Amino acid sequence: MIYRSLLILFISLLAAPTDAWAADRYRVEILVLRHLNSTEEARVLTGIRDYSSALDFLAPETEEDASPVEGCEDETLPPADTPRTGDSAGAEEVIEDPMAEEEPDPNAVVHVPEMGAEMQDAWRRLRLSGPFRPLQFLAWEQGSEAPFPELRIHDEQVVWVDDPYADLREIEIYSDEYGYDDDPAGETDPCAEPEPDPFPEPTLYYALDGTVSLKRSRFLHLHFDLQWREAVAEPVIPAHDQTGTLPGGTTSSARPGDRSAGEAGRPAEFLVHALEQNRQVRSSRMEYFDGPVIGVLAWVTTIPLEDSTER
């Protein structure tokens, strides 16, 4: 009986996913590619998924993210010649350095802009191949404990901008450019923080868009929810067709030149190819997630923490 129990324990240790349980952090590299010769027909949808809630390291740089104006110093730190509190009294008081490094979070999510050697070689081979083209690359580091991050991966081609406040935004811009001058003397401080936008940011929908997440339970799993989208232009009734006759002999109550969709500027339809897969992966091995139109190469690397005994 004892030998049987030891045998069961030994077999369970052999079957344990050592690369999953022993890992402290992971580096994940994702390369999305497209099959150029695919004959798969796209689904025709009137709406497309919004992935803006996911963590987006690939978001375009905004004015707030831009470099500070030259000559504007950081006022969060006191000048170097400022005496510390307590010097005049002879008692030296310790002042915390706001720039002091804090202990790193072992579960922090960090963007990695560089490609590893394996992905560099894969990107080069795809660029030179006939039937494939690389579309987008994303890499990051994360911890091995929940909650596991969901990251957004997309290209730079916008197929639709959903901006319910577009009209109000145009009025604001027009009043700023052609309205009254709030600073006739030109005394505005160029280093002052810009006023926040009173309107919510518009939602951007990209041609390649979706999410990816690496989760650890008993094994490591990668989950992809990706879409390749193409906007179909809204049909416009010709101006000379005063009756609103549509193909097939049907009639429309819309006036000449009106868009068929109710919301101005919104495409009537989208052609969508999807890739949604969730499967086990191993570290230090190239994984391929295949689809009819888009596919994904994934490379996961285990990064042990240096001081794992102190956790």
N, C-alpha and C positions, 0 to 999 in steps of 0.2 A: 504493500500500500504506500509505503514511504517512497519507494523508487518511482512508483507511478506518479505521485505528486511532484517529485523533482523533475520528471520527464515533461510533465505538462508545463511546469514553470520555465524550463529551459526552452521549450518550443515557443512559449509566449514571448520570451525575451528575444528570440530570433526573429519573430514576426513583428516586433515593435518597430515603428518608423523612426529610426534613430535620427535621421536628418530633420524630422519634424519636431520631436520632443527636445532634442539637444540644442536646437537653434535658439538664439536670443534675439537676433535681428535678421531681416532679409532685405536683399537688394533685388528689385524686380525690374526687368527690362522688357518692354513691349514694342513690337514692330508690326504695324498693320499694313497688309499688302492687298493688292487688287488683282483679280484674274481678268486680263484684258480680252480673252477669247471666250468668255462665258456667254452662253445662250440662254441663261436663266431669265425668265420673264419677271419683271418687277411687279410688286403689289401696288395697286393704285389706291391711295388713301387720301382722305380729305384733311387729315390732321397727322402730325408727327409728334414723337416723344420729346418731352422737355427734360434735358439732363442737367439743367443749371444748378440743381441742389447738390451735386457731387463736388468734391474738392477739385478745383481746376488750377493746375500749375501751368497750363498752356493758354490762359486768358490773355488777350492783347493788353499791352501796357496802356494805362490811362494817364491822364495829366497828374493825378495824385501820386502815381508811382514814378513819375519822371524825376530826373536829378534836380536837386535844389538849385536855386538861382545863384550864380556866381557872386560871391561877396556877402552872402547871407550866412552868418555863423549860427551854429547850433546854440541856442540859449538855454538848453537844459542843463549844461554844465557851467559852473562858475568860472570866471577867468583864473588863469594860473596864479596871479599875484594876489588873489583874494585871501586874506588871513582866515584861518580856520577858527571856529568858535572855541573860545577858552584859551587861546594863545595869550591874550592880554592879561588873563588872570594867573598865568603860569601853569595852569593845569591843562594838559593836552587832551582834548576830547577826540575820540575816534569818530570819523565821519565815513559812513558807508559809501563806497564807490559805486555809483549807479551803473557803470560800465563793467563791473566785476562779473566774471563768468559764473553762471549758475550750474549746478550739477545737471548734466544732460539727462533728459527723460529717455529711458530705454525703449519706450513705446512711441516715441515721437515719429511723425511722418515728415520726411525730408525729400525735397526734389533733387534729382541728380540730372544735370543737363548733359553730361558727357555719355557717349556710347562706350560700352565695353568692347574688347577686341572681338568677341564672338559676333556681336551685333554689327560692328563695323564691316566685318567680312560678309555677313548676310545682306546688309544694305547694298554693298558693292555688287554682289552677285545678282541681286534682284534688279538693280539698275541696268546691268548688262544682259539680262535675260530677255527673251522675246515675249513670253506669255504673262509675265508678272511685272508689277510696278510697286515699289514701296510708297506708302501714303503718309504715315506719321510714326513718330517714335516718342516713347515716354518711359522714363525710368524714375524710380523713387526707392527710398529705404523706409522700412516700417518695423514695428516691433512684432513680437510673437504672441501678444496677449490681446484679448478683446477689450474695447471695440475695435474691429478691423475697418480701416478706411475704405471708402468707395471713391475712386478717382475718375475724373472725366477725361476722355481722350477724344480729340477732335482736330480737324484741319483748320485752315484759315478761310475757306470758301463759305460765305454766308448765303444760305438759300432763302432765308426769311428773317426779317426783324420785326418782332412783335412789340410795338411801342404804342400803348393806348394813350399816352400823353404827348404824342408827336405834335399835335396842333398847339397845345399849350407850350411845348418846348420851343416851337418856332416863334410864337408870340414873344416869349422871354428873350430869345436871341435877337429878334427884330428890335425890341425895345432897348436892348443893350447897345446895339449898333447904331440905331437911328433915333433913339429917344433922347431924353434930357441927360445932360452931363452931370453926374452926381459928384464929380471931382473937377470942377472947372479950373482950380488952381494947380492941378497936377500934384497934389500932396499925398496921394495914396502911397502907402509903404509897399515897395515891391517885394519885401520879405514877409509881408503879412500872409496868413493862411487864407487861401481862396474860400469864398463862401460855398457851402455845400449845395449841390444840385437839389432844388426843391422837389424834383420829380423822380420817381423810381427809375432805375436803369432799365432800358429795354431788354427783352429776352432775345438772345441770338440763337438761331438754329443753323447748324453747319451741315455741309454736304456729308462729311464723315463725322459722326457724333455717337457718343455712347459712354458706357462706364465699364470699369474693370476693378476687380477686388481680389485680393489674396487673403484667404482665411485658413486658419489652422484649427483643426479639431483632432481627430485621430491621425489624419493625414493632411497634407497641404492641398488646397483646392484653389484653382483660379476660375473666376466667373466673369464671363464677357456678355455684355448686352450692347451690341453695336448695330448701327444702321448706316447705310449709304443712301442718301436721299437726293433726288433731283426735282426741282420745282417745275410744275407745268404751268406755263403762262395762262393767265385768265383769258378766255375767249371774249373778244370785243365785237359787238354788233357793228357792221359797216355803216358808215354815215349815210350812204345812199339807200340803204335798206330801211325805208321809213316804216314798213309794216312790222319789222322785227321778226322776219321769217328766219327760222333756224333750219339747219340741215334735217332733212326728212319731211319737210313741209309743215312742221309745227310752228306755232307763233309764240312770241314772248311779249309781255307787257312792258319790258324794259325799253327805255328810250334809246335812240341811236347814240352810240359811243359809251353807253353805260357798261360797267363790268357786270359779269354774271354773278360774282360772289357778293355777299352782303357787306363784307368788310373791305374797305378800300385798301389796296396794296397787298392783300393776302392772296397767295396763289390758290387757285381753285382746287388743285390736286397735287399730290406728290407721288413720284415713283420711288418705291422703297425696296431695298434689299437688306435683309436682317441676318445677323449672326448672334445667336444666343446659346452659349454652351457653358457648362459647369462640370469640371472633371479634375481628377487628382493629377498633381504634377510632382516631379522630383527636382531637387536642387542640382545645379551644375550639369544640366542636361537640356538640350534644345527641345522645346515642346512646340507642336504645331496644331493649331486649331483651324480646321478647314471648313470653308463654306463655298457655295456656288459662285459668289462674286467677290467677297472679301474673306481674307484669312488673317491669322495672327501667329507670329513667332514669339515665343516667350522664353526668357532665360532667368531663372531664379538662383540667387547665390546666398548661401548661408554665411552670416557674419556673427561669430561668437563675440559676446561681450568680454572685454579684457579682464574685468573684475567680477566675474560671475559669482564668486564665492561670497561677495559682500552684499548680494541682493537680499 
